[in-house]
Amino acid sequence: MSRRWGIIVFTAFLAGAQLCAQEVITGTFCNPKLSGTTERQHLKSLKSTPLNLPFRDDFSSGESLPDNSLWADEYVFVNNTFSINQPTLGIATFDALNEKGALYDNASPGVFSADTLTSQPINLAYSASDSIYLSFLYEPGGLADPPDTNDSLTLEFYSPIELKWYSVWRTKGGGETKFNRSILKITDIKFLKEGFRFRFTNYASLASATTEPSKAGNGDLWNIDCIELDKNRGYNDTVMNDVAFTTPLRSLLNSFEAMPWNQFKKASLIAMSSKVSIDFRNNDTAAIKPRNVTPGFTITDVYSNLVVNEPSVDARNLEPLSDNTYEEALDYTYNSTSSDSALFLFKATLLTDSFDPKSNDTISYYQFFSDYFAYDDGTAEAGYGINGEGSDNAMVALRYRSFMQDSVAGIRICFNDAYNNANQRYFYLTVWADNDGKPGEVLATSEEILATPSGTNNGFMTCLLDKPVHVDGYFWVGWKQSSETFLNIGLDLNTQHLDRLWYWINGNWYVSSAPGTILLRALMTGDGSASSSDDGESLYNSKYKLFPNPVTESFSVSGPDNGIEACKLVIYNLSGSVVMTVEQVSDINISHLPAGNYFVVVKSKSNKPLSVIKLIKTQ
């Protein structure tokens, strides 16, 4: 694996020491958005009826897993955060993590087989003269750790008559980080049969696995996009007649990705962004005339199911191969009748020509207001920590601001999965007062806590103080190390910390040089008291649970004091559409729903929202 992220960002030399404590960024992370139950290399759902041409996928469904109508396994991570300059919304990322978001069991310093992406059977009963081509785009590394020269991405074709896989294409790591196009003509008669399949596989390796196992984990990433298999094509068939969104929507708050609802109501005028910014691209090379596109967006209060903001928009002409940004003044501040939490759907759309693919013309984002502050987008592209001699007392702090008298109950933090669990060491949760823009007096310190990569759906470990600590204005939350072991915290490379992240070694505080922000969130009680945050009714609470989760056919909901019997459930897909409303809380059958991610809103019989839980539906 390349050591691109195994770099020293800042070093403070210790007197008389040969080694030094230092900030370190690695390519190591767990994947909090993936979870699963089956073993790798097992085809999860091989359809009996082959697909017909054309076969196309640009991974723009908005789900974290591949579309099971096209793909037979679920090992790659479908996302919008790991690529640089992707041509359309959504990519498939190949890495060293399995479908559960953890390192493969066979991961090692040597090259090993990691992710696969296998197509469903396809009817390819054509002749060679039908000019059948398979094309795709691939990018080594992207925003995160690139593959080394010993690593590779391969493509294989399956012969239905021989029941055998053949290697037909391979590229080695070490190339330039950009999207490259590959196109292969299929002429061999052993592939031109009903039941043809193709699959991609990446081969990765773990650097530092033997010397520094706490740093060794995921890396060697490849991104794939715009796969197309069809007849009547040519080798120069490179034009993409597609106008598409290219980057995900983000929070409409100025600084935060999420914040407590009561905090937002106190500071809505300064917390709300003044504009909406959305990126899209005209991938068409036709220079005869520009493409005419009308961008727009809506904001919906999910609880009331009412569109609360829908500004008027104008059409615009897009030049060939142009990147574009739609910016619109936002004269709206989130408002809801809910008293303790809120949920809004921010949806952007592109009105394009009739021949333009529509799957990447809509993108959605859920704005949560619950019981915590967050800067990160929920996905870690790298790992962060302090390492080296003298780091056993190192401290890391992230600054937040409370807009009212409140209390910090604890943190939610994402630890990465490291080789042989080497980063599972103890630390102290710590809260500091602000001292003129840097951490000051220690307000609270917890007992020792064991760093544990989370296997839950959201990937965050909740760490609570023995007693919540009162804050008002700026404060800092973080940890103090009890060993020199690299703890490996998830690092979001899509969100800059803007001098809000500091670390302490050798008696001094320093501004972090990390190219992102750590996945560490401040958990608030909401009332300024020293009561537990679980006493309030917040959007994300631990009182309501789904089981099993992930689910294949049916699930149930558990709640406090049997009060769940008085609840109803509303299930939303990622586009914000209601797919089910049920009055029961057990044996809820969702086998008819497509595999993917959903939100389950638990409501009282009087329609008061009680909790929202992310549900993963597998095949």
Helices and strands as residue ranges (DSSP letters): E 7-12, E 21-26, E 55-57, E 77-79, E 91-94, E 112-118, E 122-123, G 128-130, E 132-140, E 152-159, E 164-172, E 180-186, E 194-204, E 222-230, E 243-245, E 259-260, H 261-266, H 268-271, E 275-282, E 291-301, E 306-309, E 316-318, E 322-329, E 342-351, E 362-370, E 372-373, E 382-387, G 391-393, E 395-413, G 419-421, E 426-434, E 439-450, E 461-481, E 489-492, E 501-505, E 508-511, E 517-518, E 520-524, G 533-535, E 545-547, E 554-558, G 560-566, E 567-573, E 578-582, E 588-589, E 596-604, E 609-617
